[in-house]
Amino acid sequence: MQQRMFFGAVCIHLYLSRHKNIEKSCFYPNKTLFYCVILYFCLQAVETAGMNKNNRILFFSGKIWRNLILSGLLLFFSSAATLKQSKISDWTLKKNESGIAVYTRDADNSDFKELKAVTYLKTSLSSIVALLNDWDTYPQWVYKCGKSSTLKKISDTEVMHYQTVVAPWPVDNRDFVVNVKLTQEPASKIVTIVSTCKPDYIPKVPGHVRITEFKASWTLIPLKDGTIQVTYQLLVNPGGYVPAWLVNLAVIDGPFDTTLHFKDWVMKKKYQEAVVPFIKD
């Protein structure tokens, strides 16, 4: 029985070594945990062998160590969950220019970096919302935006939006469909605009790779000095055969460029004079 258990553990190790992506799952976080599992099986075998009267010492020690290993495994999973949560909340500053700070962090269940651009503007909430709702202008100021259109207006604060992304040759252009919802907290006046991916809302467009993992948000926080803290957050998997490591190399360009042009556009007279009925400035 001991031989069967040990052989089974070795087979599992060989399989996992050839399928390294499994290491990212909760069942195989690292090699330390795996060898704890092997040791547990071996000690289970020792305990079985210890059932013989001549092996009572082995039985006793095997049982103690088996319980210690079980306790260690429980502690490991508890600690791993805590570390995972803290890891998600850690932002790293990657660029700080022209009044724009761009951060990245490792995203949950994704090989692609999550992005955040933060800037401060002396303007009104209505001016910003008016620009963000002006979908037809997106190709002029949003990074690599080829086409932008509203598929359906559900309400003043919710739309279905379609957008294309121009990719460098020989990579195919991308497109995505999102549900965009705007909310404002009455007391703080904080405005949040969240885009949620809806890849199957319309048929796929020839010549484009449909993005199926996309999450973006704009958060507008009025401050006491009269400025607005603007935070643009983005997590996207471009799909296709573009490796994550290559995308992550140039990941800060998009948020920085978009926010830089956004700052210029929002100061246009058209938006500075805008009054948005459902926004409380």
Legacy VTK file of the C-alpha trace (Angstrom):
# vtk DataFile Version 3.0
C-alpha trace
ASCII
DATASET POLYDATA
POINTS 281 float
0.000 0.000 0.000
2.868 2.372 0.826
4.326 1.773 -2.632
0.995 2.521 -4.339
0.607 5.797 -2.447
4.137 6.925 -3.188
3.842 5.941 -6.852
0.567 7.858 -7.145
2.131 10.982 -5.621
5.067 10.795 -8.057
2.662 10.443 -11.016
0.752 13.529 -9.869
3.994 15.482 -9.577
5.109 14.476 -13.085
1.725 15.447 -14.538
1.719 18.841 -12.824
5.295 19.491 -13.941
4.170 19.083 -17.559
1.087 21.249 -17.048
2.508 24.252 -15.249
-0.598 26.358 -15.738
-2.240 24.185 -13.110
0.140 25.733 -10.602
-2.048 28.853 -10.740
-5.064 26.987 -9.454
-5.941 26.768 -5.782
-5.116 23.045 -5.827
-1.424 23.498 -6.643
-0.226 26.947 -5.508
3.409 25.930 -5.116
5.764 23.006 -4.720
5.879 23.292 -0.932
2.200 22.494 -0.715
2.576 19.601 -3.137
5.337 17.977 -1.116
3.248 18.428 2.016
0.578 16.370 0.280
3.160 13.712 -0.657
4.392 13.595 2.925
0.828 13.242 4.156
0.262 10.215 1.903
3.541 8.661 3.022
2.670 9.132 6.688
-0.747 7.652 6.021
1.099 4.628 4.702
3.306 4.609 7.827
0.218 4.622 10.009
-1.232 1.717 8.053
2.000 -0.193 8.489
1.947 0.709 12.176
-1.217 -1.300 12.693
1.156 -4.216 13.139
1.969 -4.700 16.843
5.681 -4.608 16.090
5.375 -1.104 14.597
3.507 0.772 17.309
6.162 3.467 17.578
5.920 4.105 13.833
2.137 4.184 14.105
2.300 6.722 16.915
4.792 9.026 15.181
3.014 8.679 11.833
-0.285 9.702 13.387
1.232 12.758 15.089
2.979 13.950 11.955
-0.101 13.311 9.833
-2.116 15.616 12.091
0.615 18.243 11.956
0.610 18.127 8.160
-3.182 18.500 8.070
-2.928 21.537 10.342
-0.205 22.963 8.134
-2.323 22.556 5.019
-5.245 24.365 6.624
-2.931 27.175 7.729
-1.438 27.373 4.225
-4.787 27.840 2.496
-5.842 30.428 5.065
-2.611 32.377 4.606
-2.757 32.081 0.810
-6.231 33.596 0.737
-5.071 36.524 2.869
-1.986 37.097 0.719
-4.089 36.951 -2.436
-6.389 39.676 -1.170
-3.494 41.947 -0.197
-1.794 41.328 -3.533
-4.836 42.495 -5.460
-4.899 45.798 -3.553
-1.233 46.672 -4.227
-0.769 49.305 -6.956
2.671 50.112 -8.380
3.360 53.565 -9.819
4.727 53.176 -13.353
4.547 56.694 -14.775
3.981 60.181 -13.362
3.985 62.914 -16.003
1.845 65.888 -17.033
-0.202 65.616 -13.866
-1.124 62.005 -14.608
-0.108 59.050 -12.426
-0.405 55.590 -13.988
-0.400 52.481 -11.809
-0.481 48.752 -12.508
-1.165 45.686 -10.415
-1.581 41.940 -10.825
-5.226 41.157 -11.484
-7.244 38.358 -9.994
-7.553 35.348 -12.348
-5.773 37.094 -15.226
-2.263 37.178 -16.687
-2.852 40.743 -17.858
-2.056 43.766 -15.713
-4.837 45.913 -14.320
-4.331 49.633 -14.924
-5.245 52.843 -13.183
-4.673 56.436 -14.265
-5.285 59.276 -11.790
-5.406 63.004 -12.493
-6.951 66.167 -11.030
-9.001 68.756 -12.910
-10.436 72.142 -12.056
-13.785 71.669 -13.746
-17.355 70.510 -13.121
-18.755 67.005 -12.917
-21.175 67.865 -15.730
-18.333 68.787 -18.088
-16.634 65.421 -17.550
-19.840 63.404 -17.866
-20.795 65.352 -21.010
-17.482 64.378 -22.623
-17.649 60.740 -21.537
-21.197 60.511 -22.939
-20.134 62.027 -26.269
-19.408 58.633 -27.828
-18.871 59.921 -31.365
-15.738 61.811 -30.298
-13.968 58.782 -28.831
-11.884 58.048 -31.970
-10.400 61.534 -31.592
-9.136 61.211 -28.022
-9.342 57.601 -26.801
-6.168 55.590 -27.392
-6.307 53.452 -30.563
-10.079 53.846 -30.862
-11.167 53.188 -34.444
-14.954 53.362 -34.182
-17.358 54.235 -31.396
-21.143 54.001 -31.458
-24.155 53.633 -29.204
-26.051 50.424 -29.918
-28.910 51.119 -27.554
-29.844 53.855 -25.104
-31.492 52.150 -22.160
-31.835 55.350 -20.105
-30.013 58.622 -19.500
-27.570 56.743 -17.317
-27.246 53.416 -19.150
-26.297 52.458 -22.726
-25.001 49.557 -24.782
-21.793 50.705 -26.445
-19.691 49.322 -29.307
-16.051 50.199 -29.913
-13.182 49.016 -32.095
-9.475 49.056 -31.287
-6.898 49.635 -34.014
-4.072 47.109 -33.675
-0.634 47.316 -35.321
0.044 45.082 -38.328
-0.067 42.096 -38.541
-2.375 41.799 -35.511
-6.124 41.896 -36.226
-8.168 44.815 -34.950
-10.219 44.203 -31.831
-13.762 45.168 -30.917
-15.929 44.958 -27.827
-19.452 45.568 -26.611
-20.066 46.932 -23.133
-22.953 47.836 -20.923
-22.207 51.277 -19.475
-23.913 52.406 -16.267
-23.555 55.738 -14.484
-24.380 56.288 -10.817
-23.934 59.214 -8.441
-23.905 59.123 -4.660
-26.300 61.844 -3.410
-24.268 62.840 -0.333
-20.686 62.781 -1.641
-21.650 63.530 -5.286
-19.126 60.904 -6.395
-19.844 59.753 -9.947
-18.998 56.219 -11.053
-19.242 54.974 -14.631
-18.757 51.228 -15.034
-18.380 49.342 -18.326
-19.140 45.611 -18.261
-18.305 43.357 -21.196
-21.205 41.857 -23.203
-19.399 40.004 -26.018
-22.468 38.168 -27.337
-24.759 41.198 -27.565
-24.198 41.483 -31.344
-22.734 39.052 -33.927
-18.991 39.078 -34.463
-17.701 41.553 -37.041
-15.475 40.136 -39.845
-11.848 41.183 -39.579
-12.071 41.813 -35.843
-11.278 39.718 -32.784
-14.087 40.082 -30.265
-12.800 40.957 -26.780
-14.560 38.805 -24.201
-12.812 40.047 -21.045
-13.105 43.779 -20.523
-13.734 45.841 -17.399
-13.387 49.601 -17.174
-14.534 52.412 -14.910
-14.332 56.159 -14.428
-14.579 57.484 -10.878
-15.076 61.225 -10.354
-14.548 62.469 -6.798
-15.238 66.130 -5.972
-12.675 67.509 -3.515
-12.995 70.353 -1.014
-10.663 72.640 -2.994
-13.023 72.569 -5.985
-11.025 70.085 -8.071
-12.183 66.717 -9.325
-10.100 63.588 -8.790
-10.512 61.532 -11.953
-9.600 57.841 -11.856
-9.687 55.705 -14.979
-9.340 51.970 -14.325
-9.013 49.237 -16.932
-8.526 45.482 -17.198
-8.669 43.899 -20.644
-7.646 40.637 -22.269
-7.170 41.450 -25.975
-7.764 37.839 -26.943
-6.306 36.134 -29.986
-2.708 34.950 -29.872
-1.069 38.011 -28.317
0.889 36.809 -25.241
0.209 38.534 -21.935
3.880 39.353 -21.323
4.026 41.303 -24.602
0.854 43.250 -23.828
2.110 44.034 -20.328
5.293 45.597 -21.724
3.359 48.526 -23.216
0.394 48.440 -20.898
0.745 51.972 -19.511
0.620 53.725 -22.913
-3.143 53.420 -23.373
-4.363 54.852 -20.032
-1.777 57.627 -20.093
-2.523 58.703 -23.656
-6.296 58.532 -23.122
-6.142 60.573 -19.904
-3.776 63.128 -21.455
-6.168 63.810 -24.356
-9.159 63.654 -22.020
-7.714 66.556 -19.998
-7.497 68.707 -23.137
-10.905 67.785 -24.517
-12.864 68.391 -21.321
-11.720 72.031 -21.354
-13.404 72.689 -24.691
-16.178 75.276 -24.558
-18.767 72.687 -25.582
-18.197 70.686 -22.410
-17.422 73.553 -20.053
-20.861 74.996 -20.756
-22.632 71.639 -20.621
-25.428 71.072 -18.127
-26.253 67.419 -17.461
-29.733 67.172 -15.865
-29.091 63.964 -13.937
-25.760 65.153 -12.464
-25.586 67.145 -9.248
-22.527 69.421 -9.378
LINES 1 282
281 0 1 2 3 4 5 6 7 8 9 10 11 12 13 14 15 16 17 18 19 20 21 22 23 24 25 26 27 28 29 30 31 32 33 34 35 36 37 38 39 40 41 42 43 44 45 46 47 48 49 50 51 52 53 54 55 56 57 58 59 60 61 62 63 64 65 66 67 68 69 70 71 72 73 74 75 76 77 78 79 80 81 82 83 84 85 86 87 88 89 90 91 92 93 94 95 96 97 98 99 100 101 102 103 104 105 106 107 108 109 110 111 112 113 114 115 116 117 118 119 120 121 122 123 124 125 126 127 128 129 130 131 132 133 134 135 136 137 138 139 140 141 142 143 144 145 146 147 148 149 150 151 152 153 154 155 156 157 158 159 160 161 162 163 164 165 166 167 168 169 170 171 172 173 174 175 176 177 178 179 180 181 182 183 184 185 186 187 188 189 190 191 192 193 194 195 196 197 198 199 200 201 202 203 204 205 206 207 208 209 210 211 212 213 214 215 216 217 218 219 220 221 222 223 224 225 226 227 228 229 230 231 232 233 234 235 236 237 238 239 240 241 242 243 244 245 246 247 248 249 250 251 252 253 254 255 256 257 258 259 260 261 262 263 264 265 266 267 268 269 270 271 272 273 274 275 276 277 278 279 280
